[in-house]
Each structure stands twice: as structure tokens, then as C-alpha cells.
Amino acid sequence: MIVTTIRITKDLVSMIDKVIEKTGVTGRSTHIRRAIYDYCKRILND
């Protein structure tokens, strides 16, 4: 289950990276990515 969650997390992050690349928002991209990582960490810790 954890492995699947990590895989989904990676896909989600890469997908959002693509969206960020299209929008061209650089300042917010790291903030968004960090929020996703924190969210995923919280899920994995539960």
C-alpha cells in the first residue's frame, strides 16, 4: 500500500511539474510542490 502511495505521489508531482512548466509560474512552483510533499508525508505517516 505504501509503495502504491509513493508511486501515485511521484506521478502527481510530475504532473503538477508539467502544469507549472506550461503556466510558467516559477515563484509559486516550489511552494506548491512543497505543499504536496507535506501532504503526502502526512498520508504516509498515518
N, CA, C and O atoms as a Tripos MOL2 file, in Angstrom:
@<TRIPOS>MOLECULE
protein
  184   183    46     0     0
PROTEIN
NO_CHARGES

@<TRIPOS>ATOM
      1 N           0.8270   -1.1980    0.0000 N.3       1 MET1
      2 CA          0.0000    0.0000    0.0000 C.3       1 MET1
      3 C           0.8660    1.2540    0.0000 C.2       1 MET1
      4 O           0.5930    2.2080   -0.7290 O.2       1 MET1
      5 N           1.9150    1.2440    0.8270 N.am      2 ILE2
      6 CA          2.7980    2.4070    0.8890 C.3       2 ILE2
      7 C           3.4850    2.6220   -0.4610 C.2       2 ILE2
      8 O           3.6200    3.7540   -0.9240 O.2       2 ILE2
      9 N           3.9210    1.5150   -1.0890 N.am      3 VAL3
     10 CA          4.6000    1.6230   -2.3840 C.3       3 VAL3
     11 C           3.6800    2.2760   -3.4020 C.2       3 VAL3
     12 O           4.1060    3.1410   -4.1680 O.2       3 VAL3
     13 N           2.4090    1.8600   -3.4100 N.am      4 THR4
     14 CA          1.4390    2.4280   -4.3410 C.3       4 THR4
     15 C           1.2630    3.9120   -4.0780 C.2       4 THR4
     16 O           1.1910    4.7100   -5.0130 O.2       4 THR4
     17 N           1.1930    4.2860   -2.7940 N.am      5 THR5
     18 CA          1.0240    5.6950   -2.4430 C.3       5 THR5
     19 C           2.1980    6.5080   -2.9590 C.2       5 THR5
     20 O           2.0130    7.6020   -3.4920 O.2       5 THR5
     21 N           3.4170    5.9750   -2.8010 N.am      6 ILE6
     22 CA          4.6100    6.6880   -3.2570 C.3       6 ILE6
     23 C           4.5660    6.8470   -4.7800 C.2       6 ILE6
     24 O           4.9060    7.9040   -5.3110 O.2       6 ILE6
     25 N           4.1480    5.7900   -5.4690 N.am      7 ARG7
     26 CA          4.0780    5.8440   -6.9250 C.3       7 ARG7
     27 C           3.0820    6.9220   -7.3530 C.2       7 ARG7
     28 O           3.3650    7.7190   -8.2480 O.2       7 ARG7
     29 N           1.9100    6.9390   -6.7020 N.am      8 ILE8
     30 CA          0.8990    7.9440   -7.0170 C.3       8 ILE8
     31 C           1.4580    9.3350   -6.7430 C.2       8 ILE8
     32 O           1.2360   10.2680   -7.5140 O.2       8 ILE8
     33 N           2.1850    9.4620   -5.6340 N.am      9 THR9
     34 CA          2.7710   10.7430   -5.2570 C.3       9 THR9
     35 C           3.7120   11.2390   -6.3530 C.2       9 THR9
     36 O           3.6410   12.3980   -6.7620 O.2       9 THR9
     37 N           4.5850   10.3620   -6.8220 N.am     10 LYS10
     38 CA          5.5430   10.7400   -7.8640 C.3      10 LYS10
     39 C           4.8120   11.1700   -9.1300 C.2      10 LYS10
     40 O           5.1720   12.1710   -9.7490 O.2      10 LYS10
     41 N           3.7840   10.4140   -9.5140 N.am     11 ASP11
     42 CA          3.0120   10.7620  -10.7040 C.3      11 ASP11
     43 C           2.3490   12.1110  -10.5250 C.2      11 ASP11
     44 O           2.3320   12.9330  -11.4410 O.2      11 ASP11
     45 N           1.8030   12.3370   -9.3400 N.am     12 LEU12
     46 CA          1.1120   13.5880   -9.0590 C.3      12 LEU12
     47 C           2.0780   14.7620   -9.1420 C.2      12 LEU12
     48 O           1.7690   15.7930   -9.7390 O.2      12 LEU12
     49 N           3.2440   14.5950   -8.5410 N.am     13 VAL13
     50 CA          4.2410   15.6630   -8.5390 C.3      13 VAL13
     51 C           4.7070   15.9630   -9.9570 C.2      13 VAL13
     52 O           4.8130   17.1280  -10.3400 O.2      13 VAL13
     53 N           4.9850   14.9250  -10.7380 N.am     14 SER14
     54 CA          5.4550   15.1290  -12.1100 C.3      14 SER14
     55 C           4.3700   15.7910  -12.9520 C.2      14 SER14
     56 O           4.6610   16.6250  -13.8090 O.2      14 SER14
     57 N           3.1100   15.4110  -12.7010 N.am     15 MET15
     58 CA          2.0020   16.0100  -13.4240 C.3      15 MET15
     59 C           1.9150   17.4990  -13.0950 C.2      15 MET15
     60 O           1.7300   18.3310  -13.9830 O.2      15 MET15
     61 N           2.0480   17.8200  -11.8250 N.am     16 ILE16
     62 CA          1.9750   19.2250  -11.4170 C.3      16 ILE16
     63 C           3.1760   19.9910  -11.9540 C.2      16 ILE16
     64 O           3.0480   21.1580  -12.3260 O.2      16 ILE16
     65 N           4.3480   19.3480  -12.0000 N.am     17 ASP17
     66 CA          5.5210   19.9860  -12.5920 C.3      17 ASP17
     67 C           5.2420   20.3680  -14.0430 C.2      17 ASP17
     68 O           5.6290   21.4490  -14.4890 O.2      17 ASP17
     69 N           4.5740   19.4880  -14.7750 N.am     18 LYS18
     70 CA          4.2370   19.7720  -16.1780 C.3      18 LYS18
     71 C           3.2930   20.9610  -16.2600 C.2      18 LYS18
     72 O           3.4530   21.8380  -17.1090 O.2      18 LYS18
     73 N           2.3090   20.9820  -15.3720 N.am     19 VAL19
     74 CA          1.3580   22.0970  -15.3540 C.3      19 VAL19
     75 C           2.0860   23.3990  -15.0450 C.2      19 VAL19
     76 O           1.8120   24.4330  -15.6550 O.2      19 VAL19
     77 N           3.0170   23.3420  -14.0910 N.am     20 ILE20
     78 CA          3.7940   24.5280  -13.7210 C.3      20 ILE20
     79 C           4.6300   24.9930  -14.9100 C.2      20 ILE20
     80 O           4.7340   26.1910  -15.1740 O.2      20 ILE20
     81 N           5.2270   24.0360  -15.6250 N.am     21 GLU21
     82 CA          6.0290   24.3900  -16.7910 C.3      21 GLU21
     83 C           5.1820   25.1240  -17.8260 C.2      21 GLU21
     84 O           5.6310   26.1020  -18.4230 O.2      21 GLU21
     85 N           3.9560   24.6490  -18.0360 N.am     22 LYS22
     86 CA          3.0670   25.2790  -19.0090 C.3      22 LYS22
     87 C           2.6780   26.6790  -18.5630 C.2      22 LYS22
     88 O           2.6680   27.6110  -19.3670 O.2      22 LYS22
     89 N           2.3560   26.8290  -17.2720 N.am     23 THR23
     90 CA          1.9420   28.1360  -16.7730 C.3      23 THR23
     91 C           3.1280   29.0700  -16.6630 C.2      23 THR23
     92 O           2.9960   30.2810  -16.8410 O.2      23 THR23
     93 N           4.2950   28.5000  -16.3670 N.am     24 GLY24
     94 CA          5.4850   29.3210  -16.2660 C.3      24 GLY24
     95 C           5.5820   30.0680  -14.9450 C.2      24 GLY24
     96 O           6.2800   31.0780  -14.8470 O.2      24 GLY24
     97 N           4.8860   29.5750  -13.9370 N.am     25 VAL25
     98 CA          4.9700   30.1980  -12.6160 C.3      25 VAL25
     99 C           6.1330   29.5570  -11.8690 C.2      25 VAL25
    100 O           6.0590   28.3920  -11.4770 O.2      25 VAL25
    101 N           7.2010   30.3170  -11.6750 N.am     26 THR26
    102 CA          8.3820   29.7550  -11.0260 C.3      26 THR26
    103 C           8.3630   30.0190   -9.5240 C.2      26 THR26
    104 O           8.7590   29.1560   -8.7400 O.2      26 THR26
    105 N           7.9170   31.1790   -9.1220 N.am     27 GLY27
    106 CA          7.9140   31.5360   -7.7040 C.3      27 GLY27
    107 C           7.0060   30.6270   -6.9000 C.2      27 GLY27
    108 O           7.3480   30.2030   -5.7960 O.2      27 GLY27
    109 N           5.8470   30.3340   -7.4630 N.am     28 ARG28
    110 CA          4.8660   29.5270   -6.7470 C.3      28 ARG28
    111 C           5.1530   28.0420   -6.8520 C.2      28 ARG28
    112 O           4.7100   27.2720   -5.9990 O.2      28 ARG28
    113 N           5.8820   27.6190   -7.8700 N.am     29 SER29
    114 CA          6.0500   26.1860   -8.1420 C.3      29 SER29
    115 C           6.6430   25.4580   -6.9420 C.2      29 SER29
    116 O           6.1600   24.3900   -6.5660 O.2      29 SER29
    117 N           7.6830   26.0260   -6.3390 N.am     30 THR30
    118 CA          8.3130   25.3570   -5.2040 C.3      30 THR30
    119 C           7.3480   25.3000   -4.0320 C.2      30 THR30
    120 O           7.3080   24.3060   -3.3070 O.2      30 THR30
    121 N           6.5790   26.3450   -3.8460 N.am     31 HIS31
    122 CA          5.6010   26.3820   -2.7480 C.3      31 HIS31
    123 C           4.5420   25.3050   -2.9410 C.2      31 HIS31
    124 O           4.1790   24.6020   -1.9980 O.2      31 HIS31
    125 N           4.0530   25.1810   -4.1660 N.am     32 ILE32
    126 CA          3.0350   24.1620   -4.4770 C.3      32 ILE32
    127 C           3.6300   22.7680   -4.2640 C.2      32 ILE32
    128 O           3.0090   21.8980   -3.6540 O.2      32 ILE32
    129 N           4.8460   22.5760   -4.7790 N.am     33 ARG33
    130 CA          5.4800   21.2660   -4.6730 C.3      33 ARG33
    131 C           5.6980   20.9010   -3.2150 C.2      33 ARG33
    132 O           5.4870   19.7570   -2.8130 O.2      33 ARG33
    133 N           6.1190   21.8700   -2.4330 N.am     34 ARG34
    134 CA          6.3570   21.6250   -1.0080 C.3      34 ARG34
    135 C           5.0600   21.2460   -0.3010 C.2      34 ARG34
    136 O           5.0420   20.3490    0.5420 O.2      34 ARG34
    137 N           3.9760   21.9350   -0.6500 N.am     35 ALA35
    138 CA          2.6780   21.6370   -0.0420 C.3      35 ALA35
    139 C           2.2630   20.2010   -0.3620 C.2      35 ALA35
    140 O           1.7200   19.5010    0.4930 O.2      35 ALA35
    141 N           2.5210   19.7680   -1.5920 N.am     36 ILE36
    142 CA          2.1640   18.4040   -1.9970 C.3      36 ILE36
    143 C           3.0140   17.4010   -1.2310 C.2      36 ILE36
    144 O           2.4960   16.3970   -0.7410 O.2      36 ILE36
    145 N           4.3140   17.6630   -1.1220 N.am     37 TYR37
    146 CA          5.1870   16.7590   -0.3810 C.3      37 TYR37
    147 C           4.7470   16.6380    1.0660 C.2      37 TYR37
    148 O           4.6980   15.5370    1.6130 O.2      37 TYR37
    149 N           4.4210   17.7830    1.6990 N.am     38 ASP38
    150 CA          3.9710   17.7610    3.0980 C.3      38 ASP38
    151 C           2.6890   16.9510    3.2230 C.2      38 ASP38
    152 O           2.5250   16.1660    4.1570 O.2      38 ASP38
    153 N           1.7760   17.1520    2.2640 N.am     39 TYR39
    154 CA          0.5050   16.4290    2.2770 C.3      39 TYR39
    155 C           0.7380   14.9220    2.1460 C.2      39 TYR39
    156 O           0.1350   14.1280    2.8680 O.2      39 TYR39
    157 N           1.6090   14.5420    1.2300 N.am     40 CYS40
    158 CA          1.8900   13.1220    1.0100 C.3      40 CYS40
    159 C           2.5910   12.5200    2.2220 C.2      40 CYS40
    160 O           2.3090   11.3820    2.5940 O.2      40 CYS40
    161 N           3.5040   13.2720    2.8440 N.am     41 LYS41
    162 CA          4.1760   12.7860    4.0490 C.3      41 LYS41
    163 C           3.1610   12.5160    5.1410 C.2      41 LYS41
    164 O           3.2490   11.5160    5.8530 O.2      41 LYS41
    165 N           2.1880   13.4200    5.2690 N.am     42 ARG42
    166 CA          1.1580   13.2570    6.2900 C.3      42 ARG42
    167 C           0.3650   11.9750    6.0280 C.2      42 ARG42
    168 O           0.0450   11.2440    6.9660 O.2      42 ARG42
    169 N           0.0500   11.6980    4.7690 N.am     43 ILE43
    170 CA         -0.6990   10.4920    4.4090 C.3      43 ILE43
    171 C           0.1320    9.2490    4.7620 C.2      43 ILE43
    172 O          -0.3800    8.2960    5.3490 O.2      43 ILE43
    173 N           1.4210    9.2750    4.3950 N.am     44 LEU44
    174 CA          2.2810    8.1170    4.6470 C.3      44 LEU44
    175 C           2.4590    7.8910    6.1390 C.2      44 LEU44
    176 O           2.5280    6.7460    6.5830 O.2      44 LEU44
    177 N           2.5330    8.9600    6.9180 N.am     45 ASN45
    178 CA          2.7160    8.8160    8.3610 C.3      45 ASN45
    179 C           1.4680    8.2500    9.0260 C.2      45 ASN45
    180 O           1.5690    7.5400   10.0270 O.2      45 ASN45
    181 N           0.3090    8.5510    8.4890 N.am     46 ASP46
    182 CA         -0.9370    7.9950    9.0270 C.3      46 ASP46
    183 C          -0.9980    6.5060    8.6960 C.2      46 ASP46
    184 O          -1.9650    5.8330    9.0530 O.2      46 ASP46
@<TRIPOS>BOND
     1     1     2 1
     2     2     3 1
     3     3     4 2
     4     3     5 am
     5     5     6 1
     6     6     7 1
     7     7     8 2
     8     7     9 am
     9     9    10 1
    10    10    11 1
    11    11    12 2
    12    11    13 am
    13    13    14 1
    14    14    15 1
    15    15    16 2
    16    15    17 am
    17    17    18 1
    18    18    19 1
    19    19    20 2
    20    19    21 am
    21    21    22 1
    22    22    23 1
    23    23    24 2
    24    23    25 am
    25    25    26 1
    26    26    27 1
    27    27    28 2
    28    27    29 am
    29    29    30 1
    30    30    31 1
    31    31    32 2
    32    31    33 am
    33    33    34 1
    34    34    35 1
    35    35    36 2
    36    35    37 am
    37    37    38 1
    38    38    39 1
    39    39    40 2
    40    39    41 am
    41    41    42 1
    42    42    43 1
    43    43    44 2
    44    43    45 am
    45    45    46 1
    46    46    47 1
    47    47    48 2
    48    47    49 am
    49    49    50 1
    50    50    51 1
    51    51    52 2
    52    51    53 am
    53    53    54 1
    54    54    55 1
    55    55    56 2
    56    55    57 am
    57    57    58 1
    58    58    59 1
    59    59    60 2
    60    59    61 am
    61    61    62 1
    62    62    63 1
    63    63    64 2
    64    63    65 am
    65    65    66 1
    66    66    67 1
    67    67    68 2
    68    67    69 am
    69    69    70 1
    70    70    71 1
    71    71    72 2
    72    71    73 am
    73    73    74 1
    74    74    75 1
    75    75    76 2
    76    75    77 am
    77    77    78 1
    78    78    79 1
    79    79    80 2
    80    79    81 am
    81    81    82 1
    82    82    83 1
    83    83    84 2
    84    83    85 am
    85    85    86 1
    86    86    87 1
    87    87    88 2
    88    87    89 am
    89    89    90 1
    90    90    91 1
    91    91    92 2
    92    91    93 am
    93    93    94 1
    94    94    95 1
    95    95    96 2
    96    95    97 am
    97    97    98 1
    98    98    99 1
    99    99   100 2
   100    99   101 am
   101   101   102 1
   102   102   103 1
   103   103   104 2
   104   103   105 am
   105   105   106 1
   106   106   107 1
   107   107   108 2
   108   107   109 am
   109   109   110 1
   110   110   111 1
   111   111   112 2
   112   111   113 am
   113   113   114 1
   114   114   115 1
   115   115   116 2
   116   115   117 am
   117   117   118 1
   118   118   119 1
   119   119   120 2
   120   119   121 am
   121   121   122 1
   122   122   123 1
   123   123   124 2
   124   123   125 am
   125   125   126 1
   126   126   127 1
   127   127   128 2
   128   127   129 am
   129   129   130 1
   130   130   131 1
   131   131   132 2
   132   131   133 am
   133   133   134 1
   134   134   135 1
   135   135   136 2
   136   135   137 am
   137   137   138 1
   138   138   139 1
   139   139   140 2
   140   139   141 am
   141   141   142 1
   142   142   143 1
   143   143   144 2
   144   143   145 am
   145   145   146 1
   146   146   147 1
   147   147   148 2
   148   147   149 am
   149   149   150 1
   150   150   151 1
   151   151   152 2
   152   151   153 am
   153   153   154 1
   154   154   155 1
   155   155   156 2
   156   155   157 am
   157   157   158 1
   158   158   159 1
   159   159   160 2
   160   159   161 am
   161   161   162 1
   162   162   163 1
   163   163   164 2
   164   163   165 am
   165   165   166 1
   166   166   167 1
   167   167   168 2
   168   167   169 am
   169   169   170 1
   170   170   171 1
   171   171   172 2
   172   171   173 am
   173   173   174 1
   174   174   175 1
   175   175   176 2
   176   175   177 am
   177   177   178 1
   178   178   179 1
   179   179   180 2
   180   179   181 am
   181   181   182 1
   182   182   183 1
   183   183   184 2
@<TRIPOS>SUBSTRUCTURE
     1 MET1         2 RESIDUE 1 A MET
     2 ILE2         6 RESIDUE 1 A ILE
     3 VAL3        10 RESIDUE 1 A VAL
     4 THR4        14 RESIDUE 1 A THR
     5 THR5        18 RESIDUE 1 A THR
     6 ILE6        22 RESIDUE 1 A ILE
     7 ARG7        26 RESIDUE 1 A ARG
     8 ILE8        30 RESIDUE 1 A ILE
     9 THR9        34 RESIDUE 1 A THR
    10 LYS10       38 RESIDUE 1 A LYS
    11 ASP11       42 RESIDUE 1 A ASP
    12 LEU12       46 RESIDUE 1 A LEU
    13 VAL13       50 RESIDUE 1 A VAL
    14 SER14       54 RESIDUE 1 A SER
    15 MET15       58 RESIDUE 1 A MET
    16 ILE16       62 RESIDUE 1 A ILE
    17 ASP17       66 RESIDUE 1 A ASP
    18 LYS18       70 RESIDUE 1 A LYS
    19 VAL19       74 RESIDUE 1 A VAL
    20 ILE20       78 RESIDUE 1 A ILE
    21 GLU21       82 RESIDUE 1 A GLU
    22 LYS22       86 RESIDUE 1 A LYS
    23 THR23       90 RESIDUE 1 A THR
    24 GLY24       94 RESIDUE 1 A GLY
    25 VAL25       98 RESIDUE 1 A VAL
    26 THR26      102 RESIDUE 1 A THR
    27 GLY27      106 RESIDUE 1 A GLY
    28 ARG28      110 RESIDUE 1 A ARG
    29 SER29      114 RESIDUE 1 A SER
    30 THR30      118 RESIDUE 1 A THR
    31 HIS31      122 RESIDUE 1 A HIS
    32 ILE32      126 RESIDUE 1 A ILE
    33 ARG33      130 RESIDUE 1 A ARG
    34 ARG34      134 RESIDUE 1 A ARG
    35 ALA35      138 RESIDUE 1 A ALA
    36 ILE36      142 RESIDUE 1 A ILE
    37 TYR37      146 RESIDUE 1 A TYR
    38 ASP38      150 RESIDUE 1 A ASP
    39 TYR39      154 RESIDUE 1 A TYR
    40 CYS40      158 RESIDUE 1 A CYS
    41 LYS41      162 RESIDUE 1 A LYS
    42 ARG42      166 RESIDUE 1 A ARG
    43 ILE43      170 RESIDUE 1 A ILE
    44 LEU44      174 RESIDUE 1 A LEU
    45 ASN45      178 RESIDUE 1 A ASN
    46 ASP46      182 RESIDUE 1 A ASP
